[in-house]
Amino acid sequence: MSAQPRLLPWPGPAGQPCYLVSDADGDGYLSQLADEMEAVQLRMCAELIGHARLLLRDQKADARELRYLSNRLIEALQDALRIAESRGERLPVFDDECETDGPTQANEGDG
């Protein structure tokens, strides 16, 4: 079983977060479905940004259109935040005492 439940990119029936607990190590059917759904949601966010730019440039856009756009942008932001939270929870955690093979970070005063 995986160590950390995965936050799925869709809410439950009452809007609560849905989690996947799997022993498939990210290769199971639901994990792949969630990956595909995240990709779709992020593409839709990008498309919505394009539509928003066009609508906001339109001097004839009325309040009803702008409210509709605002609601869709809120939904897209909620999706993007859920995806970011899910991916952040799945990042590996490194011990502070572990040495890394990467370059060390110089202090600002180092020249």
PAKOL-311232 format. One line per 10 residues: their letters; for each residue x, y, z of N, C-alpha, C. Coordinates in Angstrom, 3 decimals, padded with zeros to 6 digits, m for minus. Layout:
N
A	X,Y,Z,X,Y,Z,X,Y,Z; ...
//
This chain:
111
MSAQPRLLPW	000.839,m001.176,000.000,000.000,000.000,000.000,000.888,001.245,000.000; 000.475,002.290,m000.698,001.260,003.515,m000.730,001.262,004.172,000.649; 002.337,004.896,000.931,002.489,005.512,002.249,001.526,006.677,002.453; 001.227,007.395,001.394,000.413,008.611,001.499,m000.812,008.496,000.600; m002.017,008.698,001.116,m003.194,008.713,000.244,m003.082,009.853,m000.770; m003.557,009.621,m001.971,m003.505,010.630,m003.029,m004.817,011.395,m003.078; m004.715,012.718,m003.034,m005.878,013.576,m003.223,m006.259,013.522,m004.700; m007.484,013.111,m004.968,m007.938,012.988,m006.350,m008.403,014.335,m006.892; m008.378,014.508,m008.226,m008.700,015.814,m008.811,m010.188,016.109,m008.923; m011.020,015.319,m008.285,m012.456,015.584,m008.292,m012.976,015.507,m006.870
PGPAGQPCYL	m013.991,016.295,m006.564,m014.559,016.251,m005.214,m015.529,015.085,m005.063; m015.834,014.738,m003.824,m016.826,013.713,m003.536,m018.230,014.255,m003.740; m019.252,013.423,m003.510,m020.650,013.816,m003.762,m021.073,015.083,m003.020; m020.587,015.288,m001.824,m020.966,016.467,m001.048,m019.906,017.570,m001.136; m018.982,017.442,m002.104,m017.949,018.452,m002.278,m016.715,018.239,m001.416; m016.690,017.159,m000.650,m015.546,016.895,000.222,m014.385,016.314,m000.597; m013.153,016.404,m000.088,m012.007,015.830,m000.804,m012.129,014.308,m000.910; m011.664,013.769,m002.040,m011.619,012.320,m002.255,m010.159,011.894,m002.283; m009.873,010.797,m001.630,m008.510,010.276,m001.581,m008.469,008.862,m002.123; m007.329,008.507,m002.712,m007.087,007.163,m003.198,m005.973,006.548,m002.373
VSDADGDGYL	m006.257,005.398,m001.804,m005.232,004.622,m001.103,m004.989,003.410,m001.982; m003.754,003.256,m002.451,m003.465,002.227,m003.436,m002.148,001.543,m003.135; m002.076,000.278,m003.547,m000.803,m000.438,m003.457,m000.176,m000.569,m004.842; m000.743,000.114,m005.830,m000.269,000.021,m007.207,000.873,000.993,m007.499; 001.312,001.747,m006.516,002.444,002.670,m006.655,002.262,003.657,m007.816; 001.037,004.167,m007.961,000.769,005.167,m008.979,000.504,004.619,m010.364; 000.513,003.299,m010.521,000.309,002.695,m011.836,m001.064,002.066,m011.996; m001.914,002.154,m010.990,m003.235,001.544,m011.051,m004.187,002.336,m011.933; m005.329,001.715,m012.207,m006.333,002.327,m013.080,m006.782,003.691,m012.563; m007.129,003.792,m011.278,m007.620,005.072,m010.744,m006.523,006.136,m010.735
SQLADEMEAV	m005.291,005.741,m010.475,m004.185,006.707,m010.520,m004.013,007.259,m011.929; m004.083,006.374,m012.928,m003.960,006.817,m014.318,m005.139,007.696,m014.719; m006.330,007.327,m014.275,m007.515,008.142,m014.545,m007.364,009.532,m013.920; m006.857,009.573,m012.685,m006.641,010.858,m012.010,m005.599,011.690,m012.749; m004.520,011.055,m013.233,m003.503,011.776,m014.013,m004.113,012.380,m015.270; m004.948,011.593,m015.963,m005.595,012.076,m017.179,m006.557,013.230,m016.870; m007.306,013.105,m015.781,m008.250,014.155,m015.386,m007.496,015.442,m015.042; m006.375,015.328,m014.342,m005.566,016.511,m014.035,m005.100,017.190,m015.319; m004.664,016.402,m016.284,m004.200,016.967,m017.556,m005.337,017.703,m018.262; m006.522,017.119,m018.267,m007.689,017.760,m018.885,m008.018,019.058,m018.151
QLRMCAELIG	m008.037,019.012,m016.825,m008.371,020.205,m016.046,m007.366,021.326,m016.300; m006.084,020.999,m016.376,m005.076,022.033,m016.614,m005.175,022.602,m018.027; m005.489,021.751,m019.016,m005.704,022.259,m020.382,m006.912,023.190,m020.414; m007.971,022.811,m019.706,m009.169,023.662,m019.659,m008.854,024.994,m018.988; m008.018,024.981,m017.952,m007.606,026.233,m017.298,m006.897,027.138,m018.299; m005.980,026.566,m019.064,m005.230,027.353,m020.040,m006.162,027.938,m021.105; m007.111,027.141,m021.576,m008.071,027.636,m022.563,m008.942,028.740,m021.974; m009.354,028.569,m020.732,m010.192,029.572,m020.077,m009.458,030.897,m019.939; m008.179,030.838,m019.659,m007.383,032.072,m019.571,m007.421,032.801,m020.915; m007.290,032.051,m022.004,m007.377,032.666,m023.337,m008.726,033.323,m023.575
HARLLLRDQK	m009.807,032.633,m023.206,m011.153,033.206,m023.354,m011.312,034.446,m022.475; m010.771,034.385,m021.267,m010.885,035.526,m020.353,m010.187,036.750,m020.929; m009.002,036.538,m021.495,m008.281,037.675,m022.084,m009.090,038.319,m023.198; m009.685,037.489,m024.040,m010.494,038.027,m025.142,m011.720,038.775,m024.625; m012.420,038.173,m023.671,m013.637,038.804,m023.153,m013.326,040.113,m022.436; m012.233,040.141,m021.698,m011.892,041.368,m020.971,m011.464,042.495,m021.909; m011.001,042.151,m023.100,m010.668,043.184,m024.092,m011.913,043.711,m024.810; m012.987,042.946,m024.750,m014.225,043.308,m025.450,m014.974,044.378,m024.651; m015.024,045.568,m025.199,m015.690,046.680,m024.522,m017.198,046.474,m024.430; m017.740,045.568,m025.241,m019.182,045.317,m025.250,m019.587,044.185,m024.298
ADARELRYLS	m018.635,043.578,m023.615,m018.961,042.488,m022.682,m019.835,043.049,m021.564; m020.928,042.353,m021.266,m021.832,042.845,m020.225,m021.576,042.128,m018.892; m022.269,042.586,m017.878,m022.072,042.056,m016.523,m022.382,040.568,m016.444; m023.396,040.107,m017.186,m023.757,038.694,m017.163,m022.613,037.837,m017.690; m021.992,038.262,m018.780,m020.858,037.533,m019.350,m019.659,037.533,m018.400; m019.421,038.667,m017.776,m018.285,038.769,m016.853,m018.511,037.933,m015.593; m019.749,037.869,m015.093,m020.068,037.007,m013.948,m019.860,035.544,m014.309; m020.320,035.164,m015.493,m020.148,033.788,m015.955,m018.656,033.448,m016.035; m017.880,034.355,m016.614,m016.430,034.170,m016.705,m015.819,034.044,m015.314; m016.233,034.901,m014.407,m015.698,034.861,m013.034,m015.976,033.519,m012.369
NRLIEALQDA	m017.179,033.008,m012.545,m017.517,031.705,m011.951,m016.684,030.580,m012.553; m016.459,030.611,m013.866,m015.638,029.568,m014.496,m014.180,029.687,m014.046; m013.698,030.921,m013.881,m012.322,031.112,m013.399,m012.163,030.590,m011.972; m013.165,030.805,m011.136,m013.129,030.287,m009.766,m013.056,028.764,m009.788; m013.880,028.135,m010.619,m013.854,026.676,m010.725,m012.490,026.182,m011.196; m011.915,026.874,m012.185,m010.608,026.477,m012.707,m009.525,026.639,m011.645; m009.610,027.722,m010.872,m008.631,027.918,m009.794,m008.764,026.836,m008.724; m009.987,026.457,m008.402,m010.196,025.378,m007.421,m009.573,024.082,m007.922; m009.766,023.776,m009.198,m009.166,022.573,m009.777,m007.646,022.641,m009.716; m007.090,023.786,m010.119,m005.633,023.934,m010.135,m005.047,023.835,m008.724
LRIAESRGER	m005.727,024.417,m007.747,m005.250,024.318,m006.363,m005.306,022.886,m005.846; m006.362,022.161,m006.192,m006.482,020.765,m005.777,m005.349,019.935,m006.402; m005.052,020.188,m007.675,m003.972,019.478,m008.355,m002.632,019.809,m007.700; m002.402,021.084,m007.421,m001.147,021.486,m006.784,m001.003,020.854,m005.405; m002.081,020.831,m004.643,m002.035,020.217,m003.314,m001.736,018.724,m003.432; m002.397,018.048,m004.353,m002.190,016.621,m004.534,m000.753,016.321,m004.932; m000.238,017.082,m005.885,001.139,016.851,m006.345,002.145,017.206,m005.266; 001.864,018.250,m004.514,002.762,018.629,m003.419,002.843,017.556,m002.347; 001.704,016.927,m002.065,001.692,015.862,m001.060,002.454,014.628,m001.524; 002.621,014.474,m002.840,003.315,013.289,m003.367,004.797,013.525,m003.609
LPVFDDECET	005.285,014.744,m003.363,006.710,014.999,m003.523,007.493,014.225,m002.471; 008.665,013.719,m002.839,009.465,013.002,m001.851,009.952,013.950,m000.761; 010.023,013.429,000.442,010.506,014.210,001.580,011.922,013.745,001.877; 012.840,014.696,001.931,014.234,014.375,002.198,014.573,014.740,003.629; 015.386,013.930,004.247,015.885,014.187,005.591,016.826,015.383,005.547; 016.780,016.235,006.575,017.701,017.372,006.638,019.149,016.905,006.737; 019.354,015.725,007.286,020.700,015.227,007.488,021.243,014.501,006.269; 020.398,014.225,005.278,020.846,013.528,004.074,021.686,014.474,003.236; 022.741,013.931,002.632,023.552,014.721,001.725,022.974,014.575,000.330; 023.036,015.640,m000.437,022.528,015.583,m001.798,023.704,015.576,m002.757
DGPTQANEGD	023.482,015.053,m003.957,024.521,015.034,m004.978,024.520,016.312,m005.793; 023.507,017.132,m005.628,023.372,018.358,m006.410,024.299,019.448,m005.907; 024.335,020.556,m006.618,025.187,021.676,m006.220,024.708,022.276,m004.906; 025.641,022.781,m004.134,025.272,023.423,m002.877,024.881,024.859,m003.163; 024.057,025.413,m002.308,023.575,026.768,m002.496,024.525,027.723,m001.765; 024.973,028.741,m002.463,025.873,029.728,m001.860,025.062,030.756,m001.104; 025.655,031.261,m000.019,025.017,032.348,000.708,025.128,033.628,m000.083; 024.244,034.573,000.180,024.213,035.828,m000.565,025.535,036.573,m000.444; 026.195,036.504,000.686,027.440,037.220,000.895,028.640,036.549,000.263; 028.514,035.291,m000.167,029.635,034.594,m000.798,029.860,035.160,m002.198
G	031.089,035.274,m002.589,031.318,035.913,m003.848,031.885,035.075,m004.865
//
